[in-house]
Amino acid sequence: MKMMNKRVLVAAVAAAVSCSAFAAADPVLDKLEKQIAELQKQVQELKATQAKDAEARKELANQLEAQGKEAVVKGDVPGSIRRSGEETSLHIYGFARLDAVHNFGGRNNASTGDYAAYQPSIALTGSSDAARRGETYMFTKTSRLGVEAFTPTKFGALNTKVEGDFYNTTGSGLFRLRHAYGQLGSWLVGQTWSTFMDLDSTPETVDFNGATGNTSLRQPQVRYTYVTPNLGNFIAAIETKANGGATSGDEMTRTPDLVLRWEKAAEWGHVALRGVTTENAIKSDATTASKRGYGIGLGGHYVVTDTTALLASTSYGQGMGRFFNESVGAVTDSGIGKVYLPTELGLVFGVQQKFSDSLRGSVTYGQQRTYNGDYAAYVNKNSITTNRFVQSGTVGLIWAPVANVELGGEFMLSRRETLDGRSGTEPRLNFAATYSFGN
C-alpha cells in the first residue's frame, strides 16, 4: 500500500513538472506562430504582386506590339518616312508662298487671269488697259503641295508622285494638278514635264512664269528612257494635251504628240537636243482640216566656276502651239478648210551666280518671234491682232536667311510688238517670300 501511494505521488510530481515546462514554453511558441503567420502573409502578398507584375508585363507587351504595327520610322529615301513593317516610303513636301507685284506698265493680269508676267498680253500703247498704270497686288496661288512614294519591287524602285498648286486663271484658288505619274525603271506613265522641255537649261527667275521664249508645259505621257554610260540618255514619249485633251472652239486632238530627246551630262555641264511633231486639227459642222506642226530645240548649261553658270536654249518650229509659252497659235480659214501655222523662234539666255551659301542671283534675257509667211499674211488681212515678237529681261536676287525660308526680289522689263506695228512696254517689280517644308 505504501509502495502504491509512492508511485502515485511520483507520477503526480512528474505531471506537474511537465505542465510547468510546457507553460514556460508558451511565449516561444507564440512568437514562432506569429513569425510563421507573418511569413505566410508576405508570401501571399508576394504572389499577388507577381500576378500584378505579370499582368502589367502582358499589357505592356500588347501595347508595344500594337505600337510597333503603327510606328513611323525613317524611310529608305532621304527625307521620307514609312510605317514599321511596310515597304513604301513617303516623302511629303511643298511650300507656302506670297508674291507682291507692282506693275509700272498698263493693266495686264486682268485680261488674262495670269498673275505672273505674261508678255503676249502686255497693254498696247493707246489702249484703255495701257492707261491703267501702277497696279499693285499680292497673291499666294503658287503655293504648292506634293507627295512622293517609293516602293521596292523585283523590277526596281517604283516612284509615284502627285503634286499640285493653286495657280489657275479663275481667281478662285482651286487646287490645280501639276504632276501625277508613276516611274518604274526606264518607264514613266502619267502627267509631268513634257519631254520636249530641258529644265537644266532654264534659268531661275523670281517670276513664276519664267523667261520669255522658253518651253514650259506638263502633259500626260508614256515615256521611255534608254540610259547609256558614255553616249548619254535617249528618250522617246507620246504625249497629249492635259485635262483629258480638252481644247477650245473647234480644235480637236486626233493623234498624240511624238517627242524625242537626247541629253548628255558631264562635269562641265550638259547639252540636250529635242524634237517634236504635233497635229493642229479642227472639226466643226462646216469644216474639217488639219496640218502637222513640228519643233526642234537645242540647249545646255556650262559651269564656269563652282559659283557661276551660263545657260542657253533655243527652240524653232512651225505650229508648235502649246510647246511655246508665248505662241500665237494656229488659225483656220473655215471658208476653204485650211489651217495656217505660225513659224516661231524662241531664245533664252541666263547667268546664275552664287554669292554665298545664303545669297544667289540671276540675269536673264528671252524672246519669241513670229516670222512672215502665209500665216502672217492671213492674220494681217483679217485684222487679227498677233504678236511679231515678245521679249523680257530680268535681274533678281534670292536670299535664304534661315533654313526653308527664301526671300526674292526681281526687276523685269518686257516689250511686245504686233504684226501691224503696235507695241507696249511693261516694267514690273516682283517680291516673293517662300516657306518650304520637306525639301
Secondary structure, DSSP 8 states (H G I E B T S, - for coil): -HHHHHHHHHHHHHHHHHHHHHHHHHHHHHHHHHHHHHHHHHHHHHHHHHHHHHHHHHHHHHHHHHHHHH-EEE-SSTT-EEETT---EEEEEEEEEEEEEEESSS--HHHH---S--GGG---TTSHHHHS--EEEEE-TT-EEEEEEEEEETTEEEEEEEEEE---TTSS---EEEEEEEEETTEEEEEEE-TT--GGG----SSTT-STT----EEEEEEEEEEETTTEEEEEEEE--HHHH--STTEE--S-EEEEEEEEEETTEEEEEEEEEEEEEEE-SS-EEEEEEEEEEEEEEEE-SSSEEEEEEEEEEES-GGGSTT----EEETTTTEEE--EEEEEEEEEEEE-SSSEEEEEEEEEEEE--SHHHHHHHHTT---EEEEEEEEEEEEE-SSTTEEEEEEEEEEEEEETTS-EEEEEEEEEEEEEEE--
